[in-house]
Amino acid sequence: MTERVPVLQIGQVLLVSIQTDLDDQSVMLLQDDLAAKVVETAAHGVVIDITAVDIVDSFVGRMLSTIASISRLLDAQTVVVGMRPAVAITLVELGLSLGGVRTALTLDKGLRVLEHARAESLGESDPDGPADPGADGIVPDTAAGL
């Protein structure tokens, strides 16, 4: 029997922590479960942690890209974190670029990538600063002459 990969919600981000090497059926189930969870929770981000993954074949590599595309269509950005050098080398050797999939070395960095992407999509220039120019009491140079 194929095990399902848990999809956890942290705020508006879904976390998928893959703890074993995936077979084709597990990847297909993950794709379906994750798409349903994105819609159900209205999540704006998905983090797929592959720190524990030792081997990625061409099918799993393509499915990571497909999962990111599905999430993007459902208005959620995807970041793959924890990729080991051997996995990265294998993906390159297989000719898989994971187009459209953002990557980060750690979970913390991946969450920051999503925060930054969310801020950009909302029109904010700095996710940690004020969203409204001039709200901090500083008038931008371009408005000084008006």
DSSP file with accessible surface (Angstrom, degrees, kcal/mol):
  #  RESIDUE AA STRUCTURE BP1 BP2  ACC     N-H-->O    O-->H-N    N-H-->O    O-->H-N    TCO  KAPPA ALPHA  PHI   PSI    X-CA   Y-CA   Z-CA
    1    1 A M              0   0  233      0, 0.0     2,-0.3     0, 0.0     0, 0.0   0.000 360.0 360.0 360.0 137.4    0.0    0.0    0.0
    2    2 A T        -     0   0   39      1,-0.0     2,-0.3    23,-0.0     0, 0.0  -0.634 360.0-132.4 -83.3 133.0    1.3    3.5   -0.9
    3    3 A E        -     0   0  164     -2,-0.3     2,-0.3     1,-0.0    26,-0.1  -0.622  16.3-126.4 -84.8 144.1    1.6    5.9    1.9
    4    4 A R        -     0   0  141     -2,-0.3    22,-0.1    25,-0.1    23,-0.1  -0.681  19.3-125.3 -86.7 141.8    0.3    9.5    1.5
    5    5 A V        -     0   0   15     -2,-0.3    13,-0.1    21,-0.3     2,-0.1  -0.737  32.1-117.7 -85.0 126.3    2.6   12.3    2.2
    6    6 A P        -     0   0   83      0, 0.0    11,-0.6     0, 0.0     2,-0.6  -0.382  19.2-152.5 -67.5 143.8    1.1   14.7    4.8
    7    7 A V  E     -A   16   0A  24      9,-0.1     2,-0.3    -2,-0.1     9,-0.2  -0.972  16.3-165.5-117.3 111.8    0.3   18.2    3.8
    8    8 A L  E     -A   15   0A  96      7,-2.9     7,-3.6    -2,-0.6     2,-0.5  -0.769  11.6-137.7-102.5 145.9    0.5   20.6    6.8
    9    9 A Q  E     +A   14   0A  99     -2,-0.3     2,-0.5     5,-0.2     5,-0.2  -0.883  19.4 177.2-105.7 129.5   -0.8   24.1    7.0
   10   10 A I  E >   -A   13   0A  96      3,-3.5     3,-1.9    -2,-0.5     2,-0.3  -0.915  68.8 -57.6-127.1 100.0    1.2   26.9    8.6
   11   11 A G  T 3  S-     0   0   58     -2,-0.5    32,-0.0     1,-0.3    -1,-0.0  -0.476 119.8 -20.0  63.2-124.8   -0.8   30.1    8.3
   12   12 A Q  T 3  S+     0   0   98     -2,-0.3    32,-2.3    -3,-0.1    33,-1.4   0.115 124.1  89.0-101.3  21.3   -1.3   30.6    4.6
   13   13 A V  E <   -Ab  10  45A  17     -3,-1.9    -3,-3.5    30,-0.2     2,-0.4  -0.947  65.2-145.8-120.5 137.8    1.5   28.3    3.6
   14   14 A L  E     -Ab   9  46A   0     31,-2.6    33,-3.0    -2,-0.4     2,-0.5  -0.877  13.3-154.2-100.7 135.2    1.3   24.5    3.1
   15   15 A L  E     -Ab   8  47A  22     -7,-3.6    -7,-2.9    -2,-0.4     2,-0.6  -0.949  10.5-173.8-114.1 125.6    4.3   22.4    4.1
   16   16 A V  E     -Ab   7  48A   0     31,-3.1    33,-3.5    -2,-0.5     2,-0.7  -0.974   4.7-170.9-116.7 112.3    5.0   19.1    2.4
   17   17 A S  E     - b   0  49A  31    -11,-0.6     2,-0.7    -2,-0.6    33,-0.2  -0.911   9.1-156.2-108.4 107.7    7.9   17.3    4.1
   18   18 A I        +     0   0    3     31,-2.5    34,-0.7    -2,-0.7    35,-0.2  -0.748  16.7 174.8 -87.8 115.0    8.9   14.3    2.1
   19   19 A Q        +     0   0  124     -2,-0.7     2,-0.3    33,-0.1    -1,-0.1   0.470  60.7  36.8-101.5  -7.4   10.6   11.8    4.4
   20   20 A T  S    S-     0   0   93     33,-0.0     2,-0.2    34,-0.0    33,-0.1  -0.935  95.2 -85.0-137.9 163.1   11.1    8.9    2.1
   21   21 A D        -     0   0   71     -2,-0.3     2,-0.3    31,-0.1    35,-0.1  -0.507  54.3-126.6 -67.1 137.6   12.0    8.3   -1.5
   22   22 A L        -     0   0   26     33,-0.3     2,-0.2    -2,-0.2    38,-0.1  -0.688  13.4-148.5 -94.8 140.7    8.7    8.5   -3.5
   23   23 A D     >  -     0   0   78     -2,-0.3     4,-1.9     1,-0.1     5,-0.2  -0.510  38.9 -97.8 -92.8 171.3    7.3    5.9   -5.9
   24   24 A D  H  > S+     0   0   80      1,-0.2     4,-2.0     2,-0.2     5,-0.2   0.892 123.0  51.6 -58.8 -41.2    5.2    7.0   -8.8
   25   25 A Q  H  > S+     0   0  106      1,-0.2     4,-2.3     2,-0.2    -1,-0.2   0.910 108.0  52.1 -65.2 -39.7    1.9    6.3   -7.1
   26   26 A S  H  > S+     0   0   11      1,-0.2     4,-2.5     2,-0.2   -21,-0.3   0.898 109.0  50.6 -62.9 -39.8    2.9    8.4   -4.0
   27   27 A V  H  X S+     0   0    4     -4,-1.9     4,-2.5     2,-0.2    -1,-0.2   0.914 109.8  49.6 -66.0 -41.6    3.8   11.4   -6.2
   28   28 A M  H  X S+     0   0   70     -4,-2.0     4,-2.1     2,-0.2    -2,-0.2   0.915 112.0  48.2 -63.7 -42.6    0.4   11.2   -8.0
   29   29 A L  H  X S+     0   0   26     -4,-2.3     4,-3.0     2,-0.2     5,-0.2   0.907 110.8  51.7 -63.1 -41.4   -1.4   11.1   -4.7
   30   30 A L  H  X S+     0   0    2     -4,-2.5     4,-3.0     2,-0.2     5,-0.3   0.923 107.4  52.8 -61.8 -43.4    0.7   14.0   -3.4
   31   31 A Q  H  X S+     0   0   32     -4,-2.5     4,-2.1     1,-0.2    -1,-0.2   0.943 114.3  41.8 -57.5 -47.7   -0.2   16.0   -6.5
   32   32 A D  H  X S+     0   0   92     -4,-2.1     4,-2.2     2,-0.2    -2,-0.2   0.923 116.3  48.0 -66.5 -45.9   -3.9   15.4   -6.0
   33   33 A D  H  X S+     0   0   41     -4,-3.0     4,-2.3     1,-0.2    -2,-0.2   0.913 112.9  48.3 -62.5 -43.1   -3.8   16.0   -2.2
   34   34 A L  H  X S+     0   0    1     -4,-3.0     4,-2.6    -5,-0.2     5,-0.2   0.920 110.2  50.4 -68.0 -42.3   -1.8   19.2   -2.5
   35   35 A A  H  X S+     0   0   24     -4,-2.1     4,-2.0    -5,-0.3    -1,-0.2   0.933 112.7  47.6 -60.7 -44.0   -4.1   20.7   -5.2
   36   36 A A  H  X S+     0   0   59     -4,-2.2     4,-2.8     1,-0.2    -1,-0.2   0.911 112.3  49.3 -63.9 -39.6   -7.1   20.0   -3.1
   37   37 A K  H  X S+     0   0   56     -4,-2.3     4,-2.4     2,-0.2     6,-0.3   0.869 107.2  54.6 -70.2 -36.6   -5.5   21.4    0.0
   38   38 A V  H  X>S+     0   0    2     -4,-2.6     4,-1.4     2,-0.2     5,-0.9   0.942 113.9  42.0 -60.8 -45.1   -4.5   24.6   -1.8
   39   39 A V  H  <5S+     0   0   97     -4,-2.0     3,-0.2    -5,-0.2    -2,-0.2   0.945 114.9  50.5 -66.8 -46.0   -8.1   25.2   -2.9
   40   40 A E  H  <5S+     0   0  141     -4,-2.8    -2,-0.2     1,-0.2    -1,-0.2   0.877 122.6  30.2 -60.4 -39.7   -9.5   24.2    0.5
   41   41 A T  H  <5S-     0   0   26     -4,-2.4    -1,-0.2    -5,-0.2    -2,-0.2   0.540  95.7-131.0 -99.5 -10.0   -7.2   26.5    2.5
   42   42 A A  T  <5 -     0   0   70     -4,-1.4    -3,-0.2    -3,-0.2    -4,-0.1   0.861  41.3-175.8  56.0  38.3   -6.7   29.3   -0.1
   43   43 A A      < -     0   0    3     -5,-0.9   -30,-0.2    -6,-0.3    -1,-0.2  -0.305  25.8-158.5 -64.2 145.1   -3.0   29.0    0.6
   44   44 A H  S    S+     0   0   30    -32,-2.3    33,-2.2     1,-0.2     2,-0.3   0.501  73.0  36.4-101.8  -5.7   -0.7   31.5   -1.1
   45   45 A G  E     -bc  13  77A   0    -33,-1.4   -31,-2.6    31,-0.3     2,-0.4  -0.996  56.3-162.2-148.6 151.6    2.5   29.4   -0.8
   46   46 A V  E     -bc  14  78A   0     31,-2.6    33,-2.5    -2,-0.3     2,-0.5  -1.000   6.7-165.4-132.6 128.9    3.7   25.8   -0.9
   47   47 A V  E     -bc  15  79A   0    -33,-3.0   -31,-3.1    -2,-0.4     2,-0.6  -0.977   2.7-164.9-114.4 124.3    7.0   24.6    0.5
   48   48 A I  E     -bc  16  80A   0     31,-2.7    33,-2.7    -2,-0.5     2,-0.7  -0.942   8.0-158.3-109.9 110.8    8.1   21.1   -0.5
   49   49 A D  E     +bc  17  81A  26    -33,-3.5   -31,-2.5    -2,-0.6     3,-0.2  -0.818  20.1 169.0 -93.5 113.9   11.0   19.9    1.8
   50   50 A I    >   +     0   0    4     31,-2.8     3,-1.7    -2,-0.7    34,-0.3   0.044  35.0 123.7-112.5  26.6   13.0   17.2    0.1
   51   51 A T  T 3  S+     0   0   71      1,-0.3    -1,-0.2    30,-0.2   -32,-0.1   0.857  78.0  45.9 -54.2 -39.1   15.9   17.2    2.6
   52   52 A A  T 3  S+     0   0   30    -34,-0.7     2,-0.5    -3,-0.2    -1,-0.3   0.500  87.8 107.8 -86.0  -2.1   15.4   13.5    3.3
   53   53 A V    <   +     0   0    7     -3,-1.7    31,-0.3   -35,-0.2    34,-0.2  -0.643  37.1 173.0 -83.7 123.5   15.2   12.5   -0.4
   54   54 A D        +     0   0   87     -2,-0.5     2,-0.4     1,-0.2    -1,-0.2   0.748  65.2  38.3 -95.5 -31.2   18.2   10.7   -1.7
   55   55 A I        -     0   0  118     35,-0.0     2,-0.4    32,-0.0   -33,-0.3  -0.980  55.7-178.5-131.2 133.0   17.1    9.7   -5.2
   56   56 A V        -     0   0    5     -2,-0.4     2,-0.2    -3,-0.1   -35,-0.0  -0.994  11.0-164.2-128.3 124.6   15.0   11.5   -7.7
   57   57 A D     >  -     0   0   71     -2,-0.4     4,-2.5     1,-0.1     5,-0.2  -0.445  40.3 -93.9 -97.3 178.9   14.1    9.9  -11.0
   58   58 A S  H  > S+     0   0   49      1,-0.2     4,-2.5     2,-0.2     5,-0.2   0.880 123.4  53.0 -63.6 -35.9   12.8   11.7  -14.1
   59   59 A F  H  > S+     0   0   46      2,-0.2     4,-2.3     1,-0.2    -1,-0.2   0.950 111.4  44.6 -65.5 -47.6    9.1   11.0  -13.2
   60   60 A V  H  > S+     0   0   13      2,-0.2     4,-2.1     1,-0.2    -2,-0.2   0.918 113.3  52.2 -63.9 -40.6    9.5   12.5   -9.7
   61   61 A G  H  X S+     0   0    0     -4,-2.5     4,-1.6     1,-0.2    -1,-0.2   0.934 111.1  46.0 -60.6 -46.0   11.4   15.5  -11.1
   62   62 A R  H  X S+     0   0  122     -4,-2.5     4,-2.5     1,-0.2    -1,-0.2   0.885 110.5  54.3 -64.0 -37.4    8.7   16.2  -13.7
   63   63 A M  H  X S+     0   0   16     -4,-2.3     4,-3.1     2,-0.2    -1,-0.2   0.862 103.0  55.5 -68.7 -33.8    6.0   15.8  -11.1
   64   64 A L  H  X S+     0   0    9     -4,-2.1     4,-2.1     2,-0.2    -1,-0.2   0.933 111.0  45.8 -60.8 -42.2    7.7   18.4   -8.8
   65   65 A S  H  X S+     0   0   30     -4,-1.6     4,-2.2     2,-0.2    -2,-0.2   0.910 113.2  49.3 -65.5 -41.4    7.5   20.8  -11.8
   66   66 A T  H  X S+     0   0   54     -4,-2.5     4,-2.8     2,-0.2     5,-0.2   0.915 108.7  52.7 -64.4 -42.2    3.9   19.8  -12.4
   67   67 A I  H  X S+     0   0    4     -4,-3.1     4,-2.6     1,-0.2    -1,-0.2   0.922 109.6  49.4 -59.8 -42.5    3.0   20.3   -8.8
   68   68 A A  H  X S+     0   0    1     -4,-2.1     4,-2.5    -5,-0.2    -1,-0.2   0.911 111.2  49.6 -63.7 -40.5    4.5   23.8   -8.9
   69   69 A S  H  X S+     0   0   41     -4,-2.2     4,-2.2     2,-0.2    -2,-0.2   0.919 111.5  48.1 -64.9 -43.0    2.6   24.6  -12.1
   70   70 A I  H  X S+     0   0   44     -4,-2.8     4,-1.4     2,-0.2    -2,-0.2   0.938 112.5  48.8 -62.5 -45.8   -0.7   23.4  -10.6
   71   71 A S  H  <>S+     0   0    2     -4,-2.6     5,-2.4     1,-0.2     3,-0.3   0.913 109.6  52.2 -60.4 -42.6   -0.1   25.4   -7.4
   72   72 A R  H ><5S+     0   0   94     -4,-2.5     3,-1.8     1,-0.2    -1,-0.2   0.908 107.2  52.2 -62.5 -39.7    0.7   28.5   -9.5
   73   73 A L  H 3<5S+     0   0  153     -4,-2.2    -1,-0.2     1,-0.3    -2,-0.2   0.803 108.5  51.9 -64.9 -26.5   -2.6   28.1  -11.4
   74   74 A L  T 3<5S-     0   0   68     -4,-1.4    -1,-0.3    -3,-0.3    -2,-0.2   0.171 127.3-102.1 -95.1  16.6   -4.3   28.0   -8.1
   75   75 A D  T < 5S+     0   0  118     -3,-1.8     2,-0.4     1,-0.2    -3,-0.2   0.831  84.7 118.8  69.2  37.0   -2.6   31.2   -7.0
   76   76 A A      < -     0   0    0     -5,-2.4   -31,-0.3    -8,-0.2     2,-0.2  -0.998  55.7-137.9-132.3 132.4    0.1   29.7   -4.8
   77   77 A Q  E     -c   45   0A  59    -33,-2.2   -31,-2.6    -2,-0.4     2,-0.4  -0.597  18.8-143.5 -83.7 149.4    3.8   30.0   -5.3
   78   78 A T  E     -c   46   0A   3     22,-0.3    24,-1.4    -2,-0.2     2,-0.4  -0.942  15.4-175.1-119.5 137.7    6.0   26.9   -4.7
   79   79 A V  E     -cd  47 102A   0    -33,-2.5   -31,-2.7    -2,-0.4     2,-0.5  -1.000  13.5-151.4-128.5 129.3    9.4   26.6   -3.2
   80   80 A V  E     -cd  48 103A   1     22,-3.0    24,-1.9    -2,-0.4     2,-0.3  -0.890  23.6-172.9 -98.3 126.4   11.4   23.4   -3.1
   81   81 A V  E     +cd  49 104A   1    -33,-2.7   -31,-2.8    -2,-0.5    24,-0.2  -0.851  51.3  30.7-120.6 156.7   13.8   23.3   -0.1
   82   82 A G        +     0   0   10     22,-1.1     2,-0.3    -2,-0.3   -29,-0.2   0.697  65.6 172.4  78.0  23.4   16.6   21.1    1.1
   83   83 A M        -     0   0   43     21,-0.5    -1,-0.2    -3,-0.2   -32,-0.1  -0.482  26.0-136.6 -70.3 127.0   17.8   19.7   -2.2
   84   84 A R     >  -     0   0  105    -31,-0.3     4,-2.3   -34,-0.3     3,-0.4  -0.474  19.6-114.5 -77.8 153.2   20.9   17.7   -1.8
   85   85 A P  H  > S+     0   0  101      0, 0.0     4,-2.8     0, 0.0     5,-0.2   0.896 116.5  54.7 -55.8 -39.9   23.8   18.1   -4.2
   86   86 A A  H  > S+     0   0   60      1,-0.2     4,-2.3     2,-0.2     5,-0.1   0.885 108.6  48.6 -63.4 -36.7   23.4   14.6   -5.6
   87   87 A V  H  > S+     0   0    1     -3,-0.4     4,-2.6     2,-0.2    -1,-0.2   0.927 111.5  49.4 -68.3 -43.3   19.7   15.3   -6.3
   88   88 A A  H  X S+     0   0   38     -4,-2.3     4,-2.3     2,-0.2    -2,-0.2   0.927 111.7  49.0 -61.0 -43.5   20.5   18.5   -8.1
   89   89 A I  H  X S+     0   0   93     -4,-2.8     4,-2.8     1,-0.2    -1,-0.2   0.927 110.8  50.6 -61.8 -44.0   23.2   16.7  -10.2
   90   90 A T  H  X S+     0   0   47     -4,-2.3     4,-2.1     1,-0.2    -2,-0.2   0.920 109.1  50.7 -61.0 -44.8   20.8   14.0  -11.1
   91   91 A L  H  <>S+     0   0    6     -4,-2.6     5,-2.8     1,-0.2     4,-0.4   0.918 112.3  46.9 -60.8 -42.3   18.1   16.5  -12.2
   92   92 A V  H ><5S+     0   0  111     -4,-2.3     3,-1.4     1,-0.2    -2,-0.2   0.927 111.0  51.2 -65.2 -43.9   20.6   18.3  -14.4
   93   93 A E  H 3<5S+     0   0  150     -4,-2.8    -1,-0.2     1,-0.3    -2,-0.2   0.836 109.1  51.7 -62.9 -30.9   21.9   15.0  -15.8
   94   94 A L  T 3<5S-     0   0   80     -4,-2.1    -1,-0.3    -5,-0.2    -2,-0.2   0.519 117.4-115.9 -81.3  -5.5   18.3   14.0  -16.6
   95   95 A G  T < 5 +     0   0   65     -3,-1.4     2,-0.6    -4,-0.4    -3,-0.2   0.711  68.1 141.8  79.1  21.1   17.8   17.4  -18.4
   96   96 A L      < +     0   0   35     -5,-2.8    -1,-0.2    -6,-0.2    -2,-0.1  -0.853  24.7 175.1-101.2 117.3   15.2   18.6  -15.9
   97   97 A S        -     0   0  109     -2,-0.6     4,-0.2    -3,-0.1    -1,-0.1   0.564  37.3-132.9 -95.2  -9.3   15.4   22.2  -15.0
   98   98 A L    >   -     0   0   15      1,-0.1     3,-2.2    -7,-0.1    -2,-0.1   0.926  30.6-153.4  53.8  48.2   12.3   22.4  -12.8
   99   99 A G  T 3  S+     0   0   42      1,-0.3    -1,-0.1     3,-0.0     3,-0.1  -0.211  72.7  17.0 -53.9 134.0   11.2   25.5  -14.7
  100  100 A G  T 3  S+     0   0   47      1,-0.2     2,-0.6    -3,-0.1   -22,-0.3   0.415  97.2 117.4  83.5  -2.3    9.0   27.8  -12.6
  101  101 A V    <   -     0   0   18     -3,-2.2     2,-0.2    -4,-0.2    -1,-0.2  -0.879  55.2-148.1-102.1 120.4   10.0   26.1   -9.4
  102  102 A R  E     -d   79   0A  95    -24,-1.4   -22,-3.0    -2,-0.6     2,-0.3  -0.593  15.9-158.9 -81.0 149.7   11.8   28.3   -6.9
  103  103 A T  E     -d   80   0A  86    -24,-0.2     2,-0.3    -2,-0.2   -22,-0.2  -0.914  13.9-179.8-129.3 155.5   14.4   26.7   -4.7
  104  104 A A  E     -d   81   0A  17    -24,-1.9   -22,-1.1    -2,-0.3   -21,-0.5  -0.978  32.2-127.5-148.7 153.4   16.0   27.5   -1.3
  105  105 A L  S    S+     0   0  129     -2,-0.3     2,-0.3   -24,-0.2   -23,-0.2   0.865  89.6  24.5 -71.7 -36.9   18.6   25.7    0.7
  106  106 A T  S  > S-     0   0   65    -25,-0.1     4,-2.3     1,-0.1     5,-0.1  -0.846  78.0-112.9-128.3 165.3   16.6   25.7    4.0
  107  107 A L  H  > S+     0   0   63     -2,-0.3     4,-2.6     2,-0.2     5,-0.2   0.916 117.3  53.6 -61.2 -43.4   13.0   25.8    5.2
  108  108 A D  H  > S+     0   0   96      1,-0.2     4,-1.9     2,-0.2    -1,-0.2   0.938 110.6  45.6 -59.2 -46.2   13.6   29.2    6.7
  109  109 A K  H  > S+     0   0   96      1,-0.2     4,-2.1     2,-0.2    -1,-0.2   0.881 110.9  54.4 -65.7 -36.6   15.0   30.6    3.5
  110  110 A G  H  X S+     0   0    0     -4,-2.3     4,-2.1     2,-0.2    -2,-0.2   0.913 107.2  49.7 -63.4 -41.5   12.1   29.0    1.6
  111  111 A L  H  X S+     0   0   52     -4,-2.6     4,-2.3     1,-0.2    -1,-0.2   0.894 110.1  51.4 -64.8 -37.0    9.6   30.7    3.8
  112  112 A R  H  X S+     0   0  125     -4,-1.9     4,-2.5    -5,-0.2    -1,-0.2   0.881 106.3  54.3 -67.6 -36.0   11.3   34.1    3.3
  113  113 A V  H  X S+     0   0   44     -4,-2.1     4,-2.5     1,-0.2    -2,-0.2   0.930 110.2  47.1 -61.3 -43.4   11.2   33.5   -0.5
  114  114 A L  H  X S+     0   0    3     -4,-2.1     4,-2.6     2,-0.2    -2,-0.2   0.904 110.5  51.8 -65.7 -40.4    7.4   33.1   -0.2
  115  115 A E  H  X S+     0   0  101     -4,-2.3     4,-2.4     2,-0.2    -1,-0.2   0.925 112.0  46.7 -60.3 -44.9    7.1   36.2    2.0
  116  116 A H  H  X S+     0   0   85     -4,-2.5     4,-2.4     2,-0.2    -2,-0.2   0.920 112.6  49.0 -64.6 -43.7    9.0   38.2   -0.5
  117  117 A A  H  X S+     0   0    7     -4,-2.5     4,-2.3     1,-0.2    -2,-0.2   0.899 111.8  50.0 -62.9 -40.1    7.0   36.8   -3.5
  118  118 A R  H  X S+     0   0   68     -4,-2.6     4,-1.5     2,-0.2    -1,-0.2   0.915 109.6  50.4 -65.1 -43.7    3.7   37.6   -1.6
  119  119 A A  H  <>S+     0   0    4     -4,-2.4     5,-3.0     1,-0.2     4,-0.2   0.915 110.9  49.5 -61.3 -41.9    4.8   41.1   -0.9
  120  120 A E  H ><5S+     0   0  108     -4,-2.4     3,-1.4     1,-0.2    -1,-0.2   0.907 108.9  51.8 -63.4 -41.3    5.7   41.7   -4.5
  121  121 A S  H 3<5S+     0   0   84     -4,-2.3    -1,-0.2     1,-0.3    -2,-0.2   0.794 109.4  50.6 -68.7 -24.3    2.3   40.3   -5.7
  122  122 A L  T 3<5S-     0   0  101     -4,-1.5    -1,-0.3    -5,-0.2    -2,-0.2   0.411 121.3-108.9 -90.1  -0.4    0.5   42.7   -3.3
  123  123 A G  T < 5S+     0   0   66     -3,-1.4     2,-0.4     1,-0.3    -3,-0.2   0.623  72.4 139.8  84.9  13.0    2.5   45.6   -4.7
  124  124 A E      < -     0   0   54     -5,-3.0    -1,-0.3    -6,-0.2    -2,-0.1  -0.736  42.3-157.1 -89.7 140.4    4.7   46.1   -1.6
  125  125 A S  S    S+     0   0  112     -2,-0.4    -1,-0.1     5,-0.3    -5,-0.1   0.783  84.2  26.7 -86.2 -27.1    8.3   46.9   -2.1
  126  126 A D    >   -     0   0   77      4,-0.3     3,-1.1    -7,-0.1    -1,-0.3  -0.937  64.0-156.6-138.9 112.6    9.5   45.6    1.3
  127  127 A P  T 3  S+     0   0   42      0, 0.0    -1,-0.1     0, 0.0     4,-0.1   0.771  98.7  45.6 -63.4 -21.2    7.6   42.9    3.2
  128  128 A D  T 3  S+     0   0  140      2,-0.1     3,-0.1     3,-0.0    -2,-0.0   0.581 111.0  60.7 -95.7 -10.3    9.1   44.1    6.5
  129  129 A G  S <  S-     0   0   24     -3,-1.1    -3,-0.1     1,-0.2     2,-0.1  -0.377 102.8 -57.3-107.3-173.6    8.5   47.8    5.9
  130  130 A P        -     0   0   65      0, 0.0    -4,-0.3     0, 0.0    -5,-0.3  -0.371  34.8-147.1 -67.7 142.9    5.5   50.0    5.3
  131  131 A A  S    S+     0   0   62     -7,-0.1    -6,-0.2    -6,-0.1    -3,-0.0   0.739  84.2  67.8 -79.2 -24.3    3.3   49.1    2.3
  132  132 A D  S >  S-     0   0  103     -8,-0.1     3,-2.4     1,-0.0     4,-0.3  -0.864  89.8-123.0-102.9 118.6    2.4   52.7    1.7
  133  133 A P  T 3  S+     0   0  103      0, 0.0    -2,-0.1     0, 0.0     6,-0.1  -0.366 100.2  19.0 -59.1 132.4    5.2   55.0    0.4
  134  134 A G  T >  S+     0   0   33      4,-0.1     3,-1.8    -4,-0.1     5,-0.0   0.343  88.6 115.1  90.2  -7.8    5.6   57.9    2.8
  135  135 A A  T <  S+     0   0   61     -3,-2.4     4,-0.1     1,-0.3    -4,-0.0   0.758  72.2  59.9 -67.7 -20.0    3.7   56.1    5.6
  136  136 A D  T 3  S-     0   0   93     -4,-0.3    -1,-0.3     2,-0.3     3,-0.1   0.343 125.4-101.1 -89.7   8.6    6.9   56.1    7.6
  137  137 A G  S <  S+     0   0   66     -3,-1.8     2,-0.6     1,-0.3    -2,-0.1   0.396  89.2 117.9  91.1  -4.5    7.0   59.9    7.5
  138  138 A I        -     0   0  116      0, 0.0    -1,-0.3     0, 0.0    -2,-0.3  -0.860  56.6-145.0-100.5 123.9    9.6   60.1    4.7
  139  139 A V        -     0   0   93     -2,-0.6     5,-0.1    -3,-0.1    -5,-0.0  -0.760  24.9-116.0 -88.2 126.5    8.5   61.7    1.5
  140  140 A P    >>  -     0   0   53      0, 0.0     3,-1.3     0, 0.0     4,-0.7  -0.267  23.0-115.5 -59.6 149.8   10.0   60.1   -1.6
  141  141 A D  H >> S+     0   0  152      1,-0.3     3,-0.8     2,-0.2     4,-0.6   0.827 113.2  61.5 -55.3 -36.1   12.3   62.4   -3.6
  142  142 A T  H 34 S+     0   0  127      1,-0.2    -1,-0.3     2,-0.2     3,-0.2   0.793 106.3  45.3 -66.8 -25.0   10.0   62.3   -6.6
  143  143 A A  H X4 S+     0   0   38     -3,-1.3     3,-1.3     1,-0.2    -1,-0.2   0.579  91.2  85.1 -92.0  -9.8    7.2   63.9   -4.6
  144  144 A A  H << S+     0   0   75     -3,-0.8    -1,-0.2    -4,-0.7    -2,-0.2   0.839  89.3  49.3 -64.1 -33.1    9.4   66.6   -3.1
  145  145 A G  T 3<        0   0   78     -4,-0.6    -1,-0.3    -3,-0.2    -2,-0.1   0.488 360.0 360.0 -86.2  -1.7    9.0   68.9   -6.0
  146  146 A L    <         0   0  186     -3,-1.3    -3,-0.0    -4,-0.0    -4,-0.0  -0.408 360.0 360.0 -82.7 360.0    5.2   68.7   -6.2
